[in-house]
Amino acid sequence: MEANQQETIGSPQNKQCKHCKMEISKDAKVCPYCRKKQGGKGKWIIIGVVVVLILLAAAGGDSEKAVSPDTNKAASSESTETEMVSAAVSDSVPVEEAEPEPAQSPEPTHYESGMYLVGKDIPAGEYAVFAERSLGYMEVASDSSGNFESILCNANFSYNTIVTLEEGRYFSMTGAYAVPMAEAQIDTTGSGMFKVGVNIPAGEYKIVVDEDAAMGLGYLEVASDSSHDFASIRTNDNIESSAYISVNEGEYLTLNECHIEP
């Protein structure tokens, strides 16, 4: 028996028991001496580790799937809230509209002192003529001869006069300028020539002589048109202190060194 035991020791078909260290068959699952199982723990430990890793990986994947929708939902909710807050702020803050720039009135047509052929240099029509300084002069002639006989009308004025120009006539100004009547802005608080219904309303007016009037006299005139023809004068007078005058629509009131009482 000892011989048999010696023969079996170190045989490739045998192995040493993990518990009692006796030589046993390589295929033995239980040691015939100590009766203990011969299964390796390392194998089961590796298998257990692998199983645990698989379970952890599966749990991690499920966790990501479970969290991702909530995360997306939270992000979407946060974005929606931000948009709602922005919209609320936008609605609550008044938008300041740019103030429109005031429309600028176009400069009126302006004819300087000089001599004009009506219909060529200046259109026919009615014009307000203003003195550039303390006294202006205007004249309308039938031709350009310069003869006294060609003068159809003329006037000296301290503020303004109004004249109608017909085509083919010659219009001259000295110390004055002309503006088409439709564009003219005429001050009616002092001396001047005013169109009733345009510059002043029709009605009765009290005319008062200026305090600094020469010789203490004023002059008033009412005409039917602005031709400056003597035949167009309805009434005129030199006045002291004051006078009343009634004017009708379409007539022209001329005042010199006197004014309408406010």
SENUNU-314028 format. One record per residue: x, y, z of N, C-alpha, C, CB in turn. Coordinates in steps of 0.02 Angstrom, whole numbers, plus 50000, padded with zeros to 5 digits. Glycine has a CB too. Example, Ala and Ser with C-alpha at 12.3 -4.5 7.8 and 13.67 -1.06 7.14 Angstrom:
BEGIN
- 50660; 49716; 50390; 50615; 49775; 50390; 50660; 49835; 50390; 50565; 49776; 50452
- 50642; 49888; 50354; 50684; 49947; 50357; 50645; 50002; 50394; 50704; 49970; 50286
END
This chain:
BEGIN
- 50042; 49939; 50000; 50000; 50000; 50000; 50042; 50061; 50000; 49953; 50001; 50060
- 50097; 50058; 50037; 50142; 50115; 50037; 50172; 50126; 49969; 50197; 50106; 50088
- 50185; 50066; 49936; 50212; 50072; 49868; 50162; 50105; 49823; 50231; 50004; 49840
- 50098; 50086; 49830; 50046; 50116; 49787; 50039; 50191; 49801; 49977; 50081; 49797
- 50044; 50207; 49866; 50036; 50279; 49883; 50094; 50318; 49855; 50032; 50290; 49959
- 50155; 50288; 49856; 50212; 50324; 49829; 50207; 50333; 49754; 50276; 50289; 49846
- 50175; 50284; 49722; 50169; 50289; 49649; 50120; 50344; 49630; 50145; 50222; 49619
- 50069; 50353; 49671; 50018; 50403; 49653; 50040; 50474; 49666; 49954; 50390; 49690
- 50089; 50483; 49712; 50110; 50552; 49729; 50147; 50581; 49670; 50155; 50553; 49792
- 50130; 50641; 49651; 50161; 50676; 49595; 50135; 50653; 49529; 50235; 50667; 49596
- 50086; 50610; 49528; 50057; 50589; 49463; 50017; 50645; 49434; 50012; 50526; 49471
- 50020; 50653; 49367; 49982; 50707; 49334; 49907; 50695; 49338; 50002; 50714; 49262
- 49886; 50636; 49356; 49815; 50622; 49361; 49788; 50637; 49431; 49801; 50548; 49343
- 49832; 50658; 49475; 49812; 50673; 49544; 49820; 50747; 49558; 49854; 50631; 49594
- 49790; 50767; 49613; 49797; 50836; 49638; 49797; 50835; 49713; 49741; 50881; 49610
- 49818; 50887; 49744; 49820; 50893; 49816; 49756; 50923; 49842; 49880; 50934; 49839
- 49729; 50893; 49894; 49667; 50920; 49924; 49682; 50989; 49951; 49641; 50873; 49980
- 49634; 51035; 49939; 49643; 51104; 49960; 49636; 51112; 50035; 49594; 51148; 49925
- 49610; 51059; 50068; 49597; 51065; 50139; 49646; 51024; 50182; 49525; 51043; 50153
- 49652; 50957; 50166; 49697; 50914; 50206; 49764; 50901; 50174; 49663; 50849; 50220
- 49773; 50925; 50114; 49835; 50920; 50077; 49853; 50849; 50056; 49890; 50949; 50118
- 49805; 50804; 50059; 49817; 50735; 50038; 49812; 50731; 49962; 49768; 50685; 50071
- 49849; 50681; 49933; 49846; 50670; 49860; 49782; 50636; 49844; 49907; 50629; 49835
- 49743; 50668; 49798; 49679; 50639; 49777; 49675; 50641; 49702; 49619; 50675; 49810
- 49626; 50607; 49675; 49616; 50606; 49602; 49602; 50676; 49576; 49559; 50557; 49583
- 49627; 50686; 49516; 49618; 50751; 49484; 49546; 50769; 49474; 49654; 50753; 49418
- 49505; 50717; 49461; 49435; 50728; 49446; 49391; 50726; 49509; 49410; 50677; 49397
- 49421; 50715; 49567; 49381; 50709; 49628; 49352; 50775; 49647; 49423; 50682; 49686
- 49286; 50774; 49660; 49251; 50835; 49681; 49248; 50839; 49757; 49181; 50837; 49651
- 49256; 50779; 49791; 49256; 50776; 49865; 49317; 50737; 49886; 49190; 50743; 49892
- 49353; 50763; 49934; 49414; 50728; 49960; 49392; 50666; 49998; 49457; 50775; 50006
- 49421; 50606; 49978; 49402; 50544; 50012; 49429; 50542; 50083; 49426; 50484; 49973
- 49474; 50588; 50102; 49503; 50586; 50168; 49467; 50633; 50216; 49577; 50605; 50165
- 49459; 50696; 50194; 49425; 50745; 50239; 49353; 50757; 50221; 49462; 50810; 50238
- 49332; 50728; 50166; 49262; 50732; 50143; 49239; 50804; 50127; 49216; 50703; 50196
- 49287; 50845; 50107; 49268; 50914; 50089; 49270; 50924; 50014; 49315; 50964; 50124
- 49224; 50967; 49990; 49219; 50981; 49919; 49282; 51016; 49895; 49157; 51024; 49903
- 49298; 51004; 49831; 49360; 51030; 49803; 49347; 51089; 49754; 49397; 50975; 49766
- 49286; 51115; 49750; 49271; 51171; 49704; 49313; 51232; 49719; 49197; 51190; 49708
- 49341; 51269; 49665; 49383; 51328; 49675; 49343; 51390; 49691; 49425; 51341; 49613
- 49365; 51428; 49742; 49330; 51490; 49761; 49344; 51546; 49711; 49351; 51512; 49830
- 49403; 51546; 49682; 49420; 51602; 49636; 49373; 51606; 49578; 49490; 51594; 49610
- 49355; 51546; 49554; 49309; 51544; 49496; 49244; 51577; 49514; 49297; 51473; 49473
- 49217; 51560; 49573; 49152; 51588; 49593; 49157; 51662; 49610; 49124; 51549; 49654
- 49215; 51680; 49636; 49224; 51752; 49650; 49222; 51792; 49585; 49289; 51764; 49687
- 49258; 51767; 49533; 49259; 51801; 49469; 49189; 51804; 49439; 49307; 51767; 49419
- 49155; 51747; 49443; 49086; 51744; 49416; 49042; 51794; 49453; 49056; 51673; 49422
- 49050; 51796; 49521; 49010; 51843; 49560; 49024; 51915; 49542; 49022; 51833; 49634
- 49089; 51931; 49533; 49107; 52000; 49514; 49076; 52018; 49447; 49182; 52008; 49511
- 49080; 51971; 49399; 49052; 51984; 49333; 48977; 51996; 49337; 49066; 51926; 49286
- 48943; 51953; 49377; 48870; 51961; 49385; 48853; 52029; 49415; 48842; 51904; 49429
- 48892; 52047; 49467; 48879; 52112; 49499; 48889; 52170; 49450; 48925; 52122; 49560
- 48943; 52166; 49409; 48955; 52218; 49360; 48899; 52223; 49309; 49021; 52206; 49324
- 48875; 52163; 49288; 48818; 52164; 49240; 48757; 52197; 49270; 48801; 52092; 49217
- 48743; 52178; 49334; 48685; 52207; 49367; 48691; 52283; 49375; 48674; 52174; 49435
- 48754; 52305; 49395; 48765; 52377; 49402; 48756; 52414; 49336; 48834; 52390; 49430
- 48783; 52383; 49282; 48776; 52415; 49216; 48704; 52421; 49196; 48815; 52376; 49164
- 48666; 52367; 49209; 48594; 52368; 49191; 48558; 52421; 49232; 48562; 52299; 49203
- 48575; 52423; 49298; 48542; 52473; 49341; 48560; 52544; 49320; 48563; 52463; 49415
- 48623; 52555; 49299; 48645; 52621; 49276; 48608; 52642; 49213; 48719; 52621; 49264
- 48599; 52597; 49166; 48563; 52613; 49104; 48492; 52631; 49118; 48565; 52554; 49056
- 48459; 52591; 49162; 48389; 52607; 49179; 48383; 52674; 49213; 48360; 52552; 49224
- 48435; 52689; 49256; 48433; 52753; 49291; 48438; 52811; 49243; 48490; 52756; 49342
- 48483; 52803; 49192; 48490; 52857; 49142; 48426; 52866; 49103; 48547; 52842; 49095
- 48395; 52808; 49085; 48332; 52813; 49047; 48277; 52845; 49088; 48309; 52743; 49023
- 48278; 52829; 49153; 48227; 52857; 49196; 48238; 52931; 49209; 48223; 52820; 49262
- 48302; 52952; 49213; 48317; 53022; 49231; 48314; 53067; 49170; 48386; 53026; 49262
- 48334; 53043; 49112; 48339; 53085; 49052; 48273; 53120; 49036; 48360; 53043; 48993
- 48215; 53086; 49034; 48152; 53121; 49019; 48138; 53175; 49070; 48094; 53072; 49016
- 48152; 53160; 49135; 48139; 53211; 49186; 48184; 53271; 49177; 48148; 53182; 49257
- 48248; 53256; 49159; 48296; 53311; 49148; 48273; 53354; 49090; 48366; 53284; 49135
- 48254; 53320; 49034; 48230; 53358; 48976; 48168; 53398; 48992; 48216; 53310; 48917
- 48124; 53365; 49032; 48062; 53399; 49050; 48077; 53460; 49093; 48015; 53352; 49088
- 48125; 53451; 49140; 48144; 53508; 49183; 48174; 53565; 49142; 48194; 53486; 49238
- 48219; 53546; 49094; 48250; 53597; 49052; 48197; 53633; 49010; 48303; 53566; 49006
- 48149; 53593; 48982; 48096; 53622; 48941; 48053; 53669; 48983; 48052; 53568; 48910
- 48038; 53647; 49046; 47998; 53689; 49090; 48033; 53754; 49107; 47981; 53652; 49154
- 48099; 53749; 49120; 48139; 53808; 49136; 48140; 53856; 49077; 48210; 53790; 49156
- 48147; 53829; 49015; 48148; 53871; 48955; 48081; 53906; 48946; 48164; 53829; 48893
- 48026; 53868; 48958; 47959; 53897; 48950; 47948; 53953; 49001; 47904; 53842; 48959
- 47970; 53941; 49064; 47962; 53992; 49115; 48001; 54055; 49097; 47984; 53966; 49183
- 48062; 54045; 49070; 48103; 54102; 49050; 48069; 54143; 48995; 48173; 54079; 49025
- 48040; 54106; 48946; 48004; 54140; 48892; 47944; 54178; 48919; 47983; 54091; 48838
- 47908; 54147; 48967; 47849; 54180; 48995; 47869; 54243; 49033; 47810; 54133; 49041
- 47924; 54239; 49072; 47947; 54298; 49109; 47968; 54353; 49061; 48007; 54279; 49155
- 48004; 54333; 49006; 48026; 54382; 48957; 47966; 54416; 48924; 48069; 54350; 48903
- 47914; 54374; 48908; 47854; 54402; 48876; 47819; 54449; 48924; 47807; 54346; 48854
- 47816; 54430; 48989; 47782; 54472; 49039; 47818; 54538; 49046; 47778; 54437; 49106
- 47885; 54535; 49049; 47924; 54597; 49055; 47915; 54640; 48994; 47999; 54581; 49064
- 47914; 54608; 48934; 47904; 54645; 48872; 47837; 54679; 48870; 47912; 54599; 48812
- 47784; 54644; 48896; 47717; 54673; 48895; 47711; 54728; 48946; 47665; 54619; 48909
- 47747; 54722; 49003; 47739; 54771; 49056; 47779; 54835; 49044; 47760; 54741; 49121
- 47832; 54830; 49005; 47874; 54889; 48992; 47847; 54926; 48932; 47948; 54869; 48981
- 47824; 54988; 48938; 47797; 55025; 48880; 47852; 55040; 48830; 47764; 55090; 48903
- 47834; 55031; 48767; 47881; 55046; 48713; 47875; 55119; 48695; 47868; 55000; 48651
- 47930; 55154; 48700; 47930; 55225; 48684; 47934; 55234; 48608; 47988; 55262; 48718
- 47882; 55266; 48582; 47881; 55280; 48510; 47920; 55344; 48496; 47809; 55285; 48484
- 47957; 55341; 48442; 47996; 55400; 48423; 47949; 55456; 48404; 48045; 55383; 48364
- 47962; 55514; 48432; 47920; 55572; 48416; 47932; 55594; 48345; 47933; 55630; 48466
- 47878; 55603; 48308; 47887; 55625; 48238; 47918; 55694; 48235; 47820; 55624; 48200
- 47962; 55703; 48190; 47994; 55768; 48183; 47943; 55818; 48156; 48055; 55764; 48136
- 47941; 55878; 48184; 47893; 55928; 48160; 47905; 55945; 48087; 47896; 55992; 48203
- 47850; 55947; 48051; 47855; 55962; 47979; 47879; 56034; 47970; 47788; 55950; 47943
- 47928; 56041; 47929; 47954; 56108; 47916; 47917; 56140; 47858; 48030; 56105; 47902
- 47895; 56202; 47870; 47859; 56237; 47817; 47908; 56257; 47762; 47823; 56300; 47845
- 47888; 56247; 47700; 47933; 56265; 47645; 47943; 56340; 47643; 47906; 56240; 47578
- 48002; 56361; 47623; 48016; 56432; 47616; 47972; 56462; 47561; 48091; 56444; 47601
- 47941; 56521; 47575; 47899; 56551; 47524; 47940; 56575; 47464; 47859; 56610; 47554
- 47907; 56578; 47407; 47938; 56605; 47347; 47955; 56678; 47358; 47892; 56596; 47284
- 48015; 56698; 47339; 48040; 56764; 47357; 48069; 56799; 47295; 48095; 56758; 47413
- 48042; 56857; 47279; 48068; 56897; 47223; 48100; 56961; 47251; 48011; 56915; 47172
- 48165; 56968; 47238; 48203; 57024; 47265; 48188; 57089; 47226; 48278; 57008; 47262
- 48214; 57144; 47252; 48208; 57208; 47217; 48236; 57203; 47147; 48244; 57265; 47257
- 48204; 57238; 47101; 48224; 57235; 47030; 48164; 57248; 46986; 48256; 57168; 47013
- 48175; 57237; 46920; 48122; 57247; 46870; 48107; 57180; 46837; 48143; 57302; 46817
- 48043; 57163; 46833; 48022; 57097; 46807; 47971; 57106; 46751; 47993; 57054; 46864
- 47978; 57066; 46698; 47927; 57063; 46646; 47877; 57009; 46668; 47958; 57047; 46575
- 47816; 57030; 46679; 47764; 56983; 46704; 47747; 56933; 46649; 47700; 57022; 46726
- 47747; 56870; 46668; 47735; 56816; 46620; 47799; 56783; 46597; 47697; 56842; 46560
- 47857; 56818; 46606; 47921; 56790; 46587; 47966; 56782; 46649; 47956; 56836; 46535
- 47975; 56837; 46686; 48018; 56835; 46745; 47980; 56819; 46809; 48054; 56901; 46753
- 47916; 56834; 46808; 47873; 56823; 46867; 47803; 56806; 46841; 47872; 56887; 46914
- 47771; 56757; 46870; 47703; 56738; 46846; 47653; 56794; 46860; 47680; 56672; 46879
- 47602; 56799; 46818; 47547; 56845; 46831; 47510; 56821; 46894; 47498; 56849; 46770
- 47481; 56867; 46930; 47445; 56848; 46991; 47448; 56903; 47043; 47472; 56784; 47019
- 47425; 56887; 47103; 47423; 56935; 47158; 47482; 56922; 47205; 47356; 56930; 47197
- 47515; 56977; 47226; 47575; 56972; 47268; 47570; 57020; 47327; 47637; 56988; 47227
- 47600; 56997; 47383; 47612; 57042; 47440; 47683; 57067; 47434; 47600; 57005; 47510
- 47691; 57133; 47438; 47758; 57163; 47430; 47777; 57194; 47498; 47758; 57218; 47373
- 47835; 57174; 47524; 47857; 57196; 47591; 47917; 57242; 47586; 47874; 57135; 47635
- 47918; 57294; 47628; 47975; 57339; 47633; 48033; 57303; 47667; 47957; 57405; 47671
- 48093; 57309; 47640; 48151; 57278; 47671; 48176; 57318; 47731; 48208; 57271; 47620
- 48166; 57384; 47728; 48187; 57427; 47783; 48127; 57470; 47803; 48249; 57471; 47763
- 48138; 57533; 47817; 48083; 57575; 47842; 48035; 57597; 47786; 48112; 57636; 47876
- 48057; 57593; 47724; 48014; 57616; 47669; 48030; 57576; 47605; 48024; 57692; 47656
- 47977; 57551; 47573; 47984; 57516; 47509; 47945; 57551; 47455; 47960; 57443; 47516
- 47964; 57537; 47392; 47930; 57568; 47335; 47916; 57514; 47283; 47973; 57626; 47304
- 47856; 57516; 47253; 47840; 57471; 47197; 47805; 57510; 47142; 47795; 57411; 47222
- 47812; 57483; 47081; 47783; 57518; 47022; 47764; 57467; 46970; 47834; 57570; 46993
- 47708; 57479; 46936; 47687; 57437; 46879; 47682; 57482; 46818; 47618; 57401; 46894
- 47715; 57463; 46763; 47716; 57504; 46702; 47692; 57462; 46643; 47787; 57532; 46688
- 47668; 57498; 46592; 47644; 57463; 46532; 47700; 57441; 46486; 47596; 57508; 46493
- 47759; 57473; 46492; 47817; 57455; 46450; 47881; 57470; 46489; 47816; 57494; 46382
- 47937; 57460; 46455; 48002; 57470; 46488; 48035; 57535; 46466; 48048; 57411; 46473
- 47996; 57583; 46441; 48024; 57646; 46417; 48050; 57690; 46474; 47971; 57685; 46377
- 48023; 57683; 46533; 48043; 57725; 46589; 48008; 57792; 46590; 48116; 57735; 46588
- 47963; 57803; 46542; 47927; 57866; 46539; 47874; 57869; 46594; 47895; 57876; 46469
- 47861; 57930; 46616; 47811; 57939; 46668; 47743; 57915; 46645; 47808; 58012; 46690
- 47729; 57926; 46580; 47663; 57908; 46553; 47650; 57832; 46554; 47657; 57935; 46483
- 47704; 57792; 46558; 47695; 57719; 46556; 47677; 57691; 46625; 47760; 57685; 46531
- 47684; 57731; 46678; 47670; 57706; 46745; 47595; 57698; 46754; 47699; 57755; 46799
- 47573; 57638; 46770; 47503; 57623; 46782; 47484; 57634; 46855; 47487; 57552; 46760
- 47529; 57617; 46901; 47518; 57628; 46972; 47585; 57624; 47008; 47468; 57577; 47001
- 47588; 57655; 47066; 47647; 57651; 47108; 47627; 57664; 47180; 47702; 57701; 47084
- 47672; 57646; 47227; 47655; 57656; 47297; 47719; 57654; 47340; 47605; 57603; 47322
- 47720; 57697; 47391; 47769; 57693; 47444; 47735; 57661; 47505; 47799; 57765; 47462
- 47771; 57621; 47543; 47740; 57586; 47601; 47794; 57573; 47653; 47705; 57519; 47578
- 47772; 57576; 47716; 47819; 57564; 47772; 47822; 57491; 47792; 47799; 57607; 47832
- 47768; 57453; 47778; 47769; 57381; 47795; 47755; 57338; 47734; 47717; 57366; 47850
- 47693; 57344; 47706; 47677; 57303; 47648; 47622; 57336; 47606; 47655; 57233; 47669
- 47615; 57311; 47545; 47559; 57326; 47502; 47542; 57262; 47464; 47575; 57386; 47452
- 47486; 57263; 47430; 47464; 57204; 47390; 47450; 57230; 47320; 47400; 57169; 47422
- 47473; 57193; 47269; 47464; 57214; 47200; 47449; 57154; 47155; 47527; 57252; 47174
- 47406; 57166; 47105; 47391; 57115; 47055; 47430; 57131; 46992; 47314; 57111; 47041
- 47467; 57082; 46966; 47509; 57091; 46907; 47478; 57054; 46848; 47581; 57067; 46919
- 47472; 57091; 46791; 47446; 57061; 46730; 47503; 57046; 46682; 47394; 57107; 46697
- 47495; 56994; 46641; 47548; 56973; 46595; 47564; 57029; 46545; 47526; 56909; 46557
- 47628; 57037; 46530; 47652; 57086; 46482; 47670; 57153; 46514; 47600; 57097; 46430
- 47653; 57162; 46578; 47670; 57224; 46611; 47738; 57218; 46646; 47616; 57243; 46662
- 47765; 57275; 46667; 47831; 57276; 46698; 47824; 57296; 46771; 47879; 57325; 46660
- 47851; 57254; 46813; 47844; 57263; 46885; 47913; 57280; 46914; 47814; 57199; 46919
- 47917; 57337; 46951; 47981; 57358; 46980; 47974; 57367; 47056; 48005; 57425; 46948
- 48028; 57350; 47092; 48030; 57359; 47165; 48097; 57390; 47185; 48018; 57291; 47203
- 48095; 57434; 47235; 48155; 57462; 47264; 48150; 57457; 47340; 48166; 57537; 47241
- 48201; 57427; 47371; 48199; 57419; 47444; 48142; 57374; 47466; 48193; 57486; 47479
- 48124; 57325; 47425; 48066; 57283; 47440; 48075; 57214; 47408; 48000; 57316; 47416
- 48032; 57168; 47426; 48030; 57101; 47396; 47958; 57077; 47392; 48075; 57049; 47437
- 47943; 57033; 47345; 47875; 57011; 47334; 47868; 56936; 47348; 47853; 57025; 47261
- 47809; 56917; 47374; 47792; 56847; 47389; 47722; 56835; 47362; 47796; 56832; 47467
- 47710; 56777; 47328; 47642; 56763; 47305; 47593; 56768; 47362; 47639; 56693; 47273
- 47535; 56796; 47350; 47486; 56809; 47403; 47467; 56745; 47440; 47424; 56842; 47374
- 47464; 56689; 47405; 47445; 56626; 47436; 47497; 56603; 47487; 47435; 56572; 47383
- 47559; 56627; 47482; 47613; 56606; 47527; 47630; 56660; 47579; 47675; 56589; 47487
- 47600; 56718; 47574; 47620; 56774; 47616; 47590; 56769; 47686; 47598; 56840; 47584
- 47631; 56788; 47736; 47609; 56795; 47805; 47612; 56869; 47824; 47653; 56751; 47854
- 47553; 56899; 47831; 47549; 56972; 47841; 47529; 56987; 47913; 47499; 57004; 47791
- 47568; 57030; 47946; 47552; 57053; 48014; 47501; 57109; 48009; 47617; 57076; 48052
- 47444; 57101; 48043; 47390; 57151; 48037; 47385; 57196; 48099; 47323; 57115; 48027
- 47438; 57198; 48140; 47434; 57238; 48202; 47456; 57310; 48192; 47477; 57206; 48255
- 47483; 57328; 48133; 47506; 57397; 48121; 47486; 57420; 48053; 47582; 57401; 48129
- 47526; 57466; 48025; 47513; 57491; 47958; 47521; 57435; 47907; 47560; 57550; 47941
- 47485; 57441; 47850; 47491; 57391; 47798; 47429; 57388; 47755; 47505; 57323; 47827
- 47428; 57341; 47708; 47370; 57330; 47664; 47346; 57258; 47676; 47388; 57342; 47588
- 47281; 57250; 47691; 47254; 57186; 47712; 47195; 57166; 47667; 47232; 57188; 47786
- 47193; 57103; 47649; 47138; 57078; 47608; 47083; 57053; 47655; 47162; 57021; 47559
- 47023; 57080; 47648; 46967; 57062; 47691; 46943; 56991; 47673; 46909; 57114; 47685
- 46937; 56950; 47724; 46917; 56880; 47712; 46978; 56834; 47709; 46877; 56874; 47648
- 47038; 56864; 47702; 47100; 56824; 47702; 47144; 56844; 47761; 47139; 56835; 47635
- 47159; 56909; 47766; 47202; 56932; 47821; 47161; 56956; 47881; 47247; 56988; 47797
- 47102; 56985; 47867; 47058; 57007; 47921; 46986; 56988; 47902; 47064; 57085; 47935
- 46943; 56977; 47951; 46873; 56961; 47935; 46835; 57024; 47914; 46838; 56929; 47996
- 46781; 57014; 47877; 46737; 57070; 47860; 46705; 57096; 47924; 46683; 57048; 47808
- 46690; 57161; 47926; 46658; 57189; 47986; 46678; 57261; 47996; 46676; 57148; 48048
- 46661; 57287; 48055; 46676; 57357; 48072; 46738; 57359; 48117; 46615; 57390; 48107
- 46782; 57407; 48103; 46844; 57413; 48141; 46853; 57485; 48165; 46905; 57391; 48098
- 46884; 57491; 48223; 46905; 57557; 48248; 46978; 57566; 48230; 46893; 57564; 48325
- 46993; 57619; 48194; 47061; 57633; 48172; 47089; 57690; 48216; 47063; 57653; 48096
- 47149; 57677; 48244; 47180; 57725; 48290; 47246; 57748; 48260; 47191; 57693; 48360
- 47257; 57815; 48263; 47319; 57845; 48237; 47378; 57824; 48281; 47313; 57923; 48232
- 47436; 57808; 48250; 47496; 57791; 48288; 47520; 57851; 48328; 47552; 57767; 48240
- 47548; 57837; 48387; 47572; 57891; 48429; 47629; 57930; 48396; 47596; 57864; 48496
- 47669; 57897; 48355; 47726; 57931; 48324; 47711; 57952; 48252; 47787; 57886; 48325
- 47647; 57957; 48235; 47628; 57976; 48166; 47651; 58047; 48151; 47552; 57970; 48156
- 47677; 58056; 48090; 47698; 58123; 48069; 47637; 58169; 48065; 47735; 58121; 48000
- 47644; 58227; 48094; 47591; 58277; 48095; 47529; 58252; 48132; 47572; 58295; 48023
- 47535; 58194; 48167; 47478; 58169; 48206; 47420; 58145; 48164; 47454; 58221; 48252
- 47433; 58128; 48103; 47379; 58106; 48057; 47392; 58034; 48033; 47373; 58154; 47997
- 47337; 57998; 48020; 47341; 57932; 47990; 47301; 57932; 47926; 47315; 57879; 48038
- 47313; 57883; 47883; 47277; 57878; 47819; 47246; 57809; 47815; 47325; 57892; 47758
- 47183; 57806; 47793; 47149; 57742; 47780; 47117; 57743; 47712; 47096; 57726; 47834
- 47113; 57684; 47682; 47084; 57678; 47615; 47052; 57609; 47608; 47138; 57689; 47559
- 46994; 57607; 47576; 46961; 57543; 47560; 46953; 57540; 47485; 46890; 57537; 47597
- 46978; 57485; 47455; 46975; 57476; 47382; 46941; 57410; 47365; 47046; 57479; 47350
- 46915; 57408; 47304; 46879; 57347; 47282; 46926; 57293; 47257; 46829; 57364; 47228
- 46989; 57312; 47238; 47037; 57263; 47215; 47108; 57288; 47231; 47029; 57250; 47138
- 47158; 57250; 47207; 47227; 57268; 47222; 47263; 57294; 47160; 47265; 57208; 47251
- 47225; 57325; 47114; 47256; 57352; 47053; 47291; 57418; 47065; 47203; 57360; 46999
- 47274; 57451; 47120; 47299; 57518; 47137; 47275; 57571; 47087; 47377; 57517; 47139
- 47223; 57555; 47051; 47194; 57603; 47005; 47148; 57650; 47046; 47153; 57568; 46948
- 47148; 57714; 47029; 47108; 57762; 47067; 47034; 57743; 47065; 47118; 57832; 47040
- 47012; 57713; 47010; 46942; 57695; 47004; 46921; 57641; 47054; 46927; 57672; 46933
- 46970; 57603; 47080; 46954; 57548; 47127; 46944; 57572; 47199; 47009; 57495; 47125
- 46961; 57635; 47213; 46956; 57660; 47282; 46883; 57674; 47299; 46999; 57724; 47291
- 46856; 57641; 47350; 46787; 57653; 47372; 46783; 57712; 47420; 46759; 57590; 47405
- 46831; 57716; 47465; 46834; 57772; 47512; 46904; 57779; 47538; 46783; 57763; 47570
- 46923; 57841; 47557; 46987; 57853; 47589; 46982; 57917; 47630; 47044; 57858; 47536
- 47029; 57924; 47678; 47024; 57983; 47721; 47087; 57989; 47763; 46961; 57978; 47768
- 47104; 58052; 47781; 47154; 58066; 47831; 47117; 58072; 47898; 47196; 58131; 47815
- 47142; 58039; 47949; 47106; 58039; 48012; 47150; 58066; 48068; 47082; 57968; 48030
- 47117; 58099; 48117; 47150; 58121; 48178; 47123; 58079; 48235; 47137; 58197; 48191
- 47167; 58056; 48276; 47150; 58015; 48335; 47122; 57947; 48315; 47099; 58053; 48378
- 47058; 57944; 48292; 47028; 57879; 48276; 46969; 57887; 48228; 47006; 57843; 48339
- 46948; 57830; 48199; 46889; 57829; 48154; 46865; 57757; 48150; 46907; 57858; 48083
- 46801; 57750; 48131; 46772; 57683; 48120; 46764; 57671; 48045; 46703; 57676; 48158
- 46775; 57609; 48024; 46767; 57593; 47954; 46740; 57521; 47948; 46834; 57600; 47916
- 46693; 57511; 47902; 46665; 57445; 47888; 46693; 57420; 47822; 46587; 57446; 47887
- 46714; 57356; 47821; 46742; 57326; 47760; 46705; 57261; 47744; 46818; 57313; 47767
- 46702; 57246; 47680; 46666; 57187; 47657; 46714; 57134; 47629; 46615; 57207; 47603
- 46689; 57073; 47625; 46729; 57017; 47599; 46755; 57034; 47529; 46686; 56952; 47596
- 46820; 57023; 47518; 46851; 57034; 47453; 46879; 57104; 47444; 46801; 57021; 47399
- 46864; 57151; 47491; 46892; 57218; 47486; 46962; 57219; 47517; 46846; 57270; 47521
- 46995; 57277; 47508; 47063; 57286; 47533; 47065; 57349; 47577; 47115; 57292; 47475
- 47092; 57341; 47638; 47099; 57396; 47685; 47172; 57416; 47689; 47071; 57378; 47755
- 47186; 57480; 47675; 47254; 57506; 47680; 47257; 57556; 47736; 47276; 57538; 47613
- 47309; 57546; 47780; 47320; 57591; 47837; 47392; 57617; 47835; 47305; 57555; 47906
- 47399; 57682; 47847; 47466; 57712; 47848; 47470; 57757; 47910; 47480; 57753; 47783
- 47518; 57743; 47954; 47529; 57778; 48017; 47467; 57774; 48062; 47547; 57851; 48004
- 47432; 57719; 48056; 47375; 57705; 48100; 47366; 57629; 48102; 47310; 57741; 48075
- 47325; 57604; 48147; 47318; 57531; 48156; 47248; 57513; 48181; 47371; 57504; 48205
- 47231; 57451; 48175; 47166; 57426; 48201; 47171; 57419; 48276; 47147; 57357; 48168
- 47123; 57448; 48312; 47124; 57440; 48384; 47109; 57367; 48403; 47073; 57488; 48417
- 47148; 57337; 48446; 47136; 57267; 48465; 47069; 57258; 48498; 47191; 57242; 48513
END
